[in-house]
C-alpha cells in the first residue's frame, strides 16, 4: 500500500518533459556549429540544413565564429605562426 502511494506522489522525471523534446534532444550552440561547419566542408546540404535548425541564426553565427577562432589559434600554435598569418593564409589573402 505504501509503495503505491509513494509511486503516486513521486514525480516522474519524464512526465514533465514534453514527448517532442524527449525524441529531439536539445542541441547546444557549439554542437550545432561543429555539425554545420563539418557538413559544409563535406558538401552535405541535408546535414547542414538540419544543424542550422537546431539553434537560432544568431547563436549559430556565434558558434561558427568561436569555432573559427579556436581553429585559427590551434593552427597558429601548430605552425608556430601568428593567428593573423594563419587566417590570411586560409582565406588565400596575401601576408600583411
C-alpha positions as CSV (number, residue, x, y, z in Angstrom):
1,X,0.0,0.0,0.0
2,X,2.8,2.5,0.9
3,X,4.7,1.7,-2.2
4,X,1.6,2.6,-4.3
5,X,1.2,5.9,-2.5
6,X,5.0,6.6,-2.8
7,X,4.8,5.8,-6.6
8,X,1.7,8.1,-6.9
9,X,3.4,11.1,-5.2
10,X,6.9,10.6,-6.5
11,X,7.3,12.8,-9.6
12,X,8.2,11.0,-12.8
13,X,11.2,12.8,-14.4
14,X,10.0,12.1,-17.9
15,X,6.5,13.3,-17.2
16,X,7.5,17.0,-17.1
17,X,9.4,16.7,-20.4
18,X,7.2,17.0,-23.5
19,X,7.3,14.0,-25.8
20,X,8.7,16.0,-28.7
21,X,11.6,17.1,-26.6
22,X,12.4,13.6,-25.4
23,X,12.5,12.5,-29.1
24,X,14.5,15.5,-30.3
25,X,17.2,16.3,-27.7
26,X,18.2,19.9,-27.2
27,X,21.4,20.8,-29.1
28,X,23.8,23.4,-27.9
29,X,25.4,26.2,-29.9
30,X,28.8,24.5,-30.3
31,X,27.4,21.2,-31.3
32,X,25.3,22.9,-34.0
33,X,28.3,24.9,-35.2
34,X,30.6,21.9,-35.4
35,X,28.0,19.9,-37.3
36,X,27.1,22.7,-39.6
37,X,30.8,23.5,-40.5
38,X,31.8,19.9,-41.0
39,X,28.7,19.3,-43.1
40,X,29.5,22.3,-45.3
41,X,33.1,21.1,-45.6
42,X,31.7,17.7,-46.8
43,X,29.1,19.3,-49.1
44,X,26.3,17.7,-47.1
45,X,23.4,20.1,-47.6
46,X,20.9,18.0,-45.7
47,X,23.0,17.8,-42.6
48,X,24.0,21.5,-42.7
49,X,20.3,22.4,-43.0
50,X,19.4,20.2,-40.1
51,X,22.2,21.7,-37.9
52,X,21.1,25.2,-38.9
53,X,17.6,24.4,-37.4
54,X,18.9,23.3,-34.0
55,X,19.6,26.9,-32.8
56,X,18.8,30.4,-33.8
57,X,20.7,32.0,-36.7
58,X,22.5,34.4,-34.2
59,X,23.5,31.5,-32.0
60,X,24.8,29.5,-34.9
61,X,26.8,32.5,-36.2
62,X,28.3,32.9,-32.7
63,X,29.2,29.2,-32.6
64,X,30.8,29.3,-36.0
65,X,32.8,32.4,-35.1
66,X,34.0,30.7,-31.9
67,X,34.9,27.5,-33.9
68,X,36.9,29.6,-36.4
69,X,38.7,31.4,-33.7
70,X,39.7,28.2,-31.9
71,X,40.8,26.6,-35.2
72,X,43.0,29.5,-36.2
73,X,44.6,29.6,-32.7
74,X,45.3,25.9,-32.9
75,X,46.8,26.1,-36.4
76,X,48.9,29.1,-35.4
77,X,50.3,27.2,-32.5
78,X,50.9,24.1,-34.6
79,X,52.6,26.1,-37.4
80,X,54.4,28.5,-35.0
81,X,52.9,31.5,-36.8
82,X,50.7,34.4,-35.8
83,X,46.9,33.9,-35.9
84,X,46.7,36.7,-38.4
85,X,49.1,35.0,-40.8
86,X,47.2,31.7,-40.5
87,X,43.8,33.3,-41.0
88,X,45.0,35.2,-44.1
89,X,46.6,32.0,-45.4
90,X,43.4,30.0,-45.0
91,X,41.5,32.7,-46.9
92,X,44.1,32.9,-49.7
93,X,45.0,36.5,-48.8
94,X,48.5,38.0,-49.1
95,X,50.5,38.3,-46.0
96,X,50.0,41.7,-44.4
